[in-house]
Amino acid sequence: MIVDRYLELGLRIGRHVDGFVDAYYGPADIASRVAAEAVASPQNLANDAARLIADLDGGAQSDTIDAGRRRWLRAQVVGLHTSARKLAGETIAYADEVEWCYGVRPTLRDEQLFADAHRRLDAVLPGDGAVRERIISWREAQAIAVPRLEGVLRDIADDFRERTDIMFGLPEGEHIDWELATNQPWSGFNYYLGNLNSRVAINTDLPVLAPSLGHLVAHEAYPGHHTEHSRKEAGLVRVRRWQEETLFCVGTPQCLIAEGLADLALTVIAGETPETVMVEHLAPLGIGYDPEIAKAVRLASHSLDAVRANAAWLLHADERPIDEVIAYVERWSLLPRQRAVKAVEFLTSTTWRAYISCYVEGFPLCRDFVAGDPTRFAELLTEQLTPADLVLA
């Protein structure tokens, strides 16, 4: 069966790269069989992927699944094929790696975009002096003490869960466990466990800042990753019996759709000014959260999200030294050094090196597809879509 071969291929590649399999809740016998095997060579896995692509293009068993599923599976397998080729030692240009894994071609942004954002920030930030020092001071003054963090996370999550259920519906029995983590390259992570359950970890290596907290909860939980996973388990897996949805691997277009919709999640449920919602949760913390300034800073700094994509390009396409790239992120993202180091740590991870494009390219793709229509966002949460589908819609 083509779907079984797809599940086996992803799980086998996952034995080579820690974290490559982000989630699996499919047939236990397949997972047990793969775990008991000798580790397959990357070249054999690349060959298996190539044969699977050929079969999806019209070979054996191609008529057992409809054209839409075949198109989605093919895009996924092209990503797995690319990862296997890299593991086998093949040299693949960074832009090709991103395009073949995630379905979009990355571009190097003009630094004038960042300079323009700096000028906008200079106009809206309180205080005098250099814009970098002012925004760092403004952000870091709104750090949430770790002992209070879990409580406010749950408070925001309860609010966002109710909003999500009203707008889109949540499957009966879905649940999230929250935890605080350390020594990770990410700020937050959704571990989807299957059976409509997630474990969401928030990294406290660096202080968690109030202006980013609403986005973090919406992104990882409601109506972001957990909502997408649980709705697709309920609909695609339990009702339609599409077992391919039980595997979620890094290096596939599935990730770009997931990150794009998750980055859009906060404004979908809280409107274009989510700060007015967040002040209800953050004001009691006594950290001086001002929703008007927070909104102005968010809008002014929006294009700075692409700094990390440029940094990845510098690292992996231009092969610039890490210290130089950290300095680049410090300069253009207006970050203190410890946060710039953490950002570049993510980009240098074997698992996550090309993943930044899922955010930088995925968000505008999903935003333009949704175009303010909640039914379009519900489609992202419910159906199998590729980046190409969003462009053509």
Secondary structure, DSSP 8 states (H G I E B T S, - for coil): -HHHHHHHHHHHHHTTSTT-EEEE-S-HHHHHHHHHS----HHHHHHHHHHHHHHHTTSTTGGGS-HHHHHHHHHHHHHHHHHHHHHTT----HHHHHHHHHSS------HHHHHHHHHHHHHHSSSSS-HHHHHHHHHHTTEE-HHHHHHHHHHHHHHHHHHHHHHT---TT-EEEEEEE-S-SSSEEEEEEETTEEEEEEE-SS-EEHHHHHHHHHHHTSSSHHHHHHHHIIIIITTT--GGGGEEETTSHHHHHHHHHHHHHHHHHH-S-THHHHHHHHGGGTS---HHHHHHHHHHTGGGGGHHHHHHHHHHTS---HHHHHHHHHHHHT--HHHHHHHHHHHH-TTTTTTHHHHHTHHHHHHHHHTT-HHHHHHHHHS---HHHHHH-
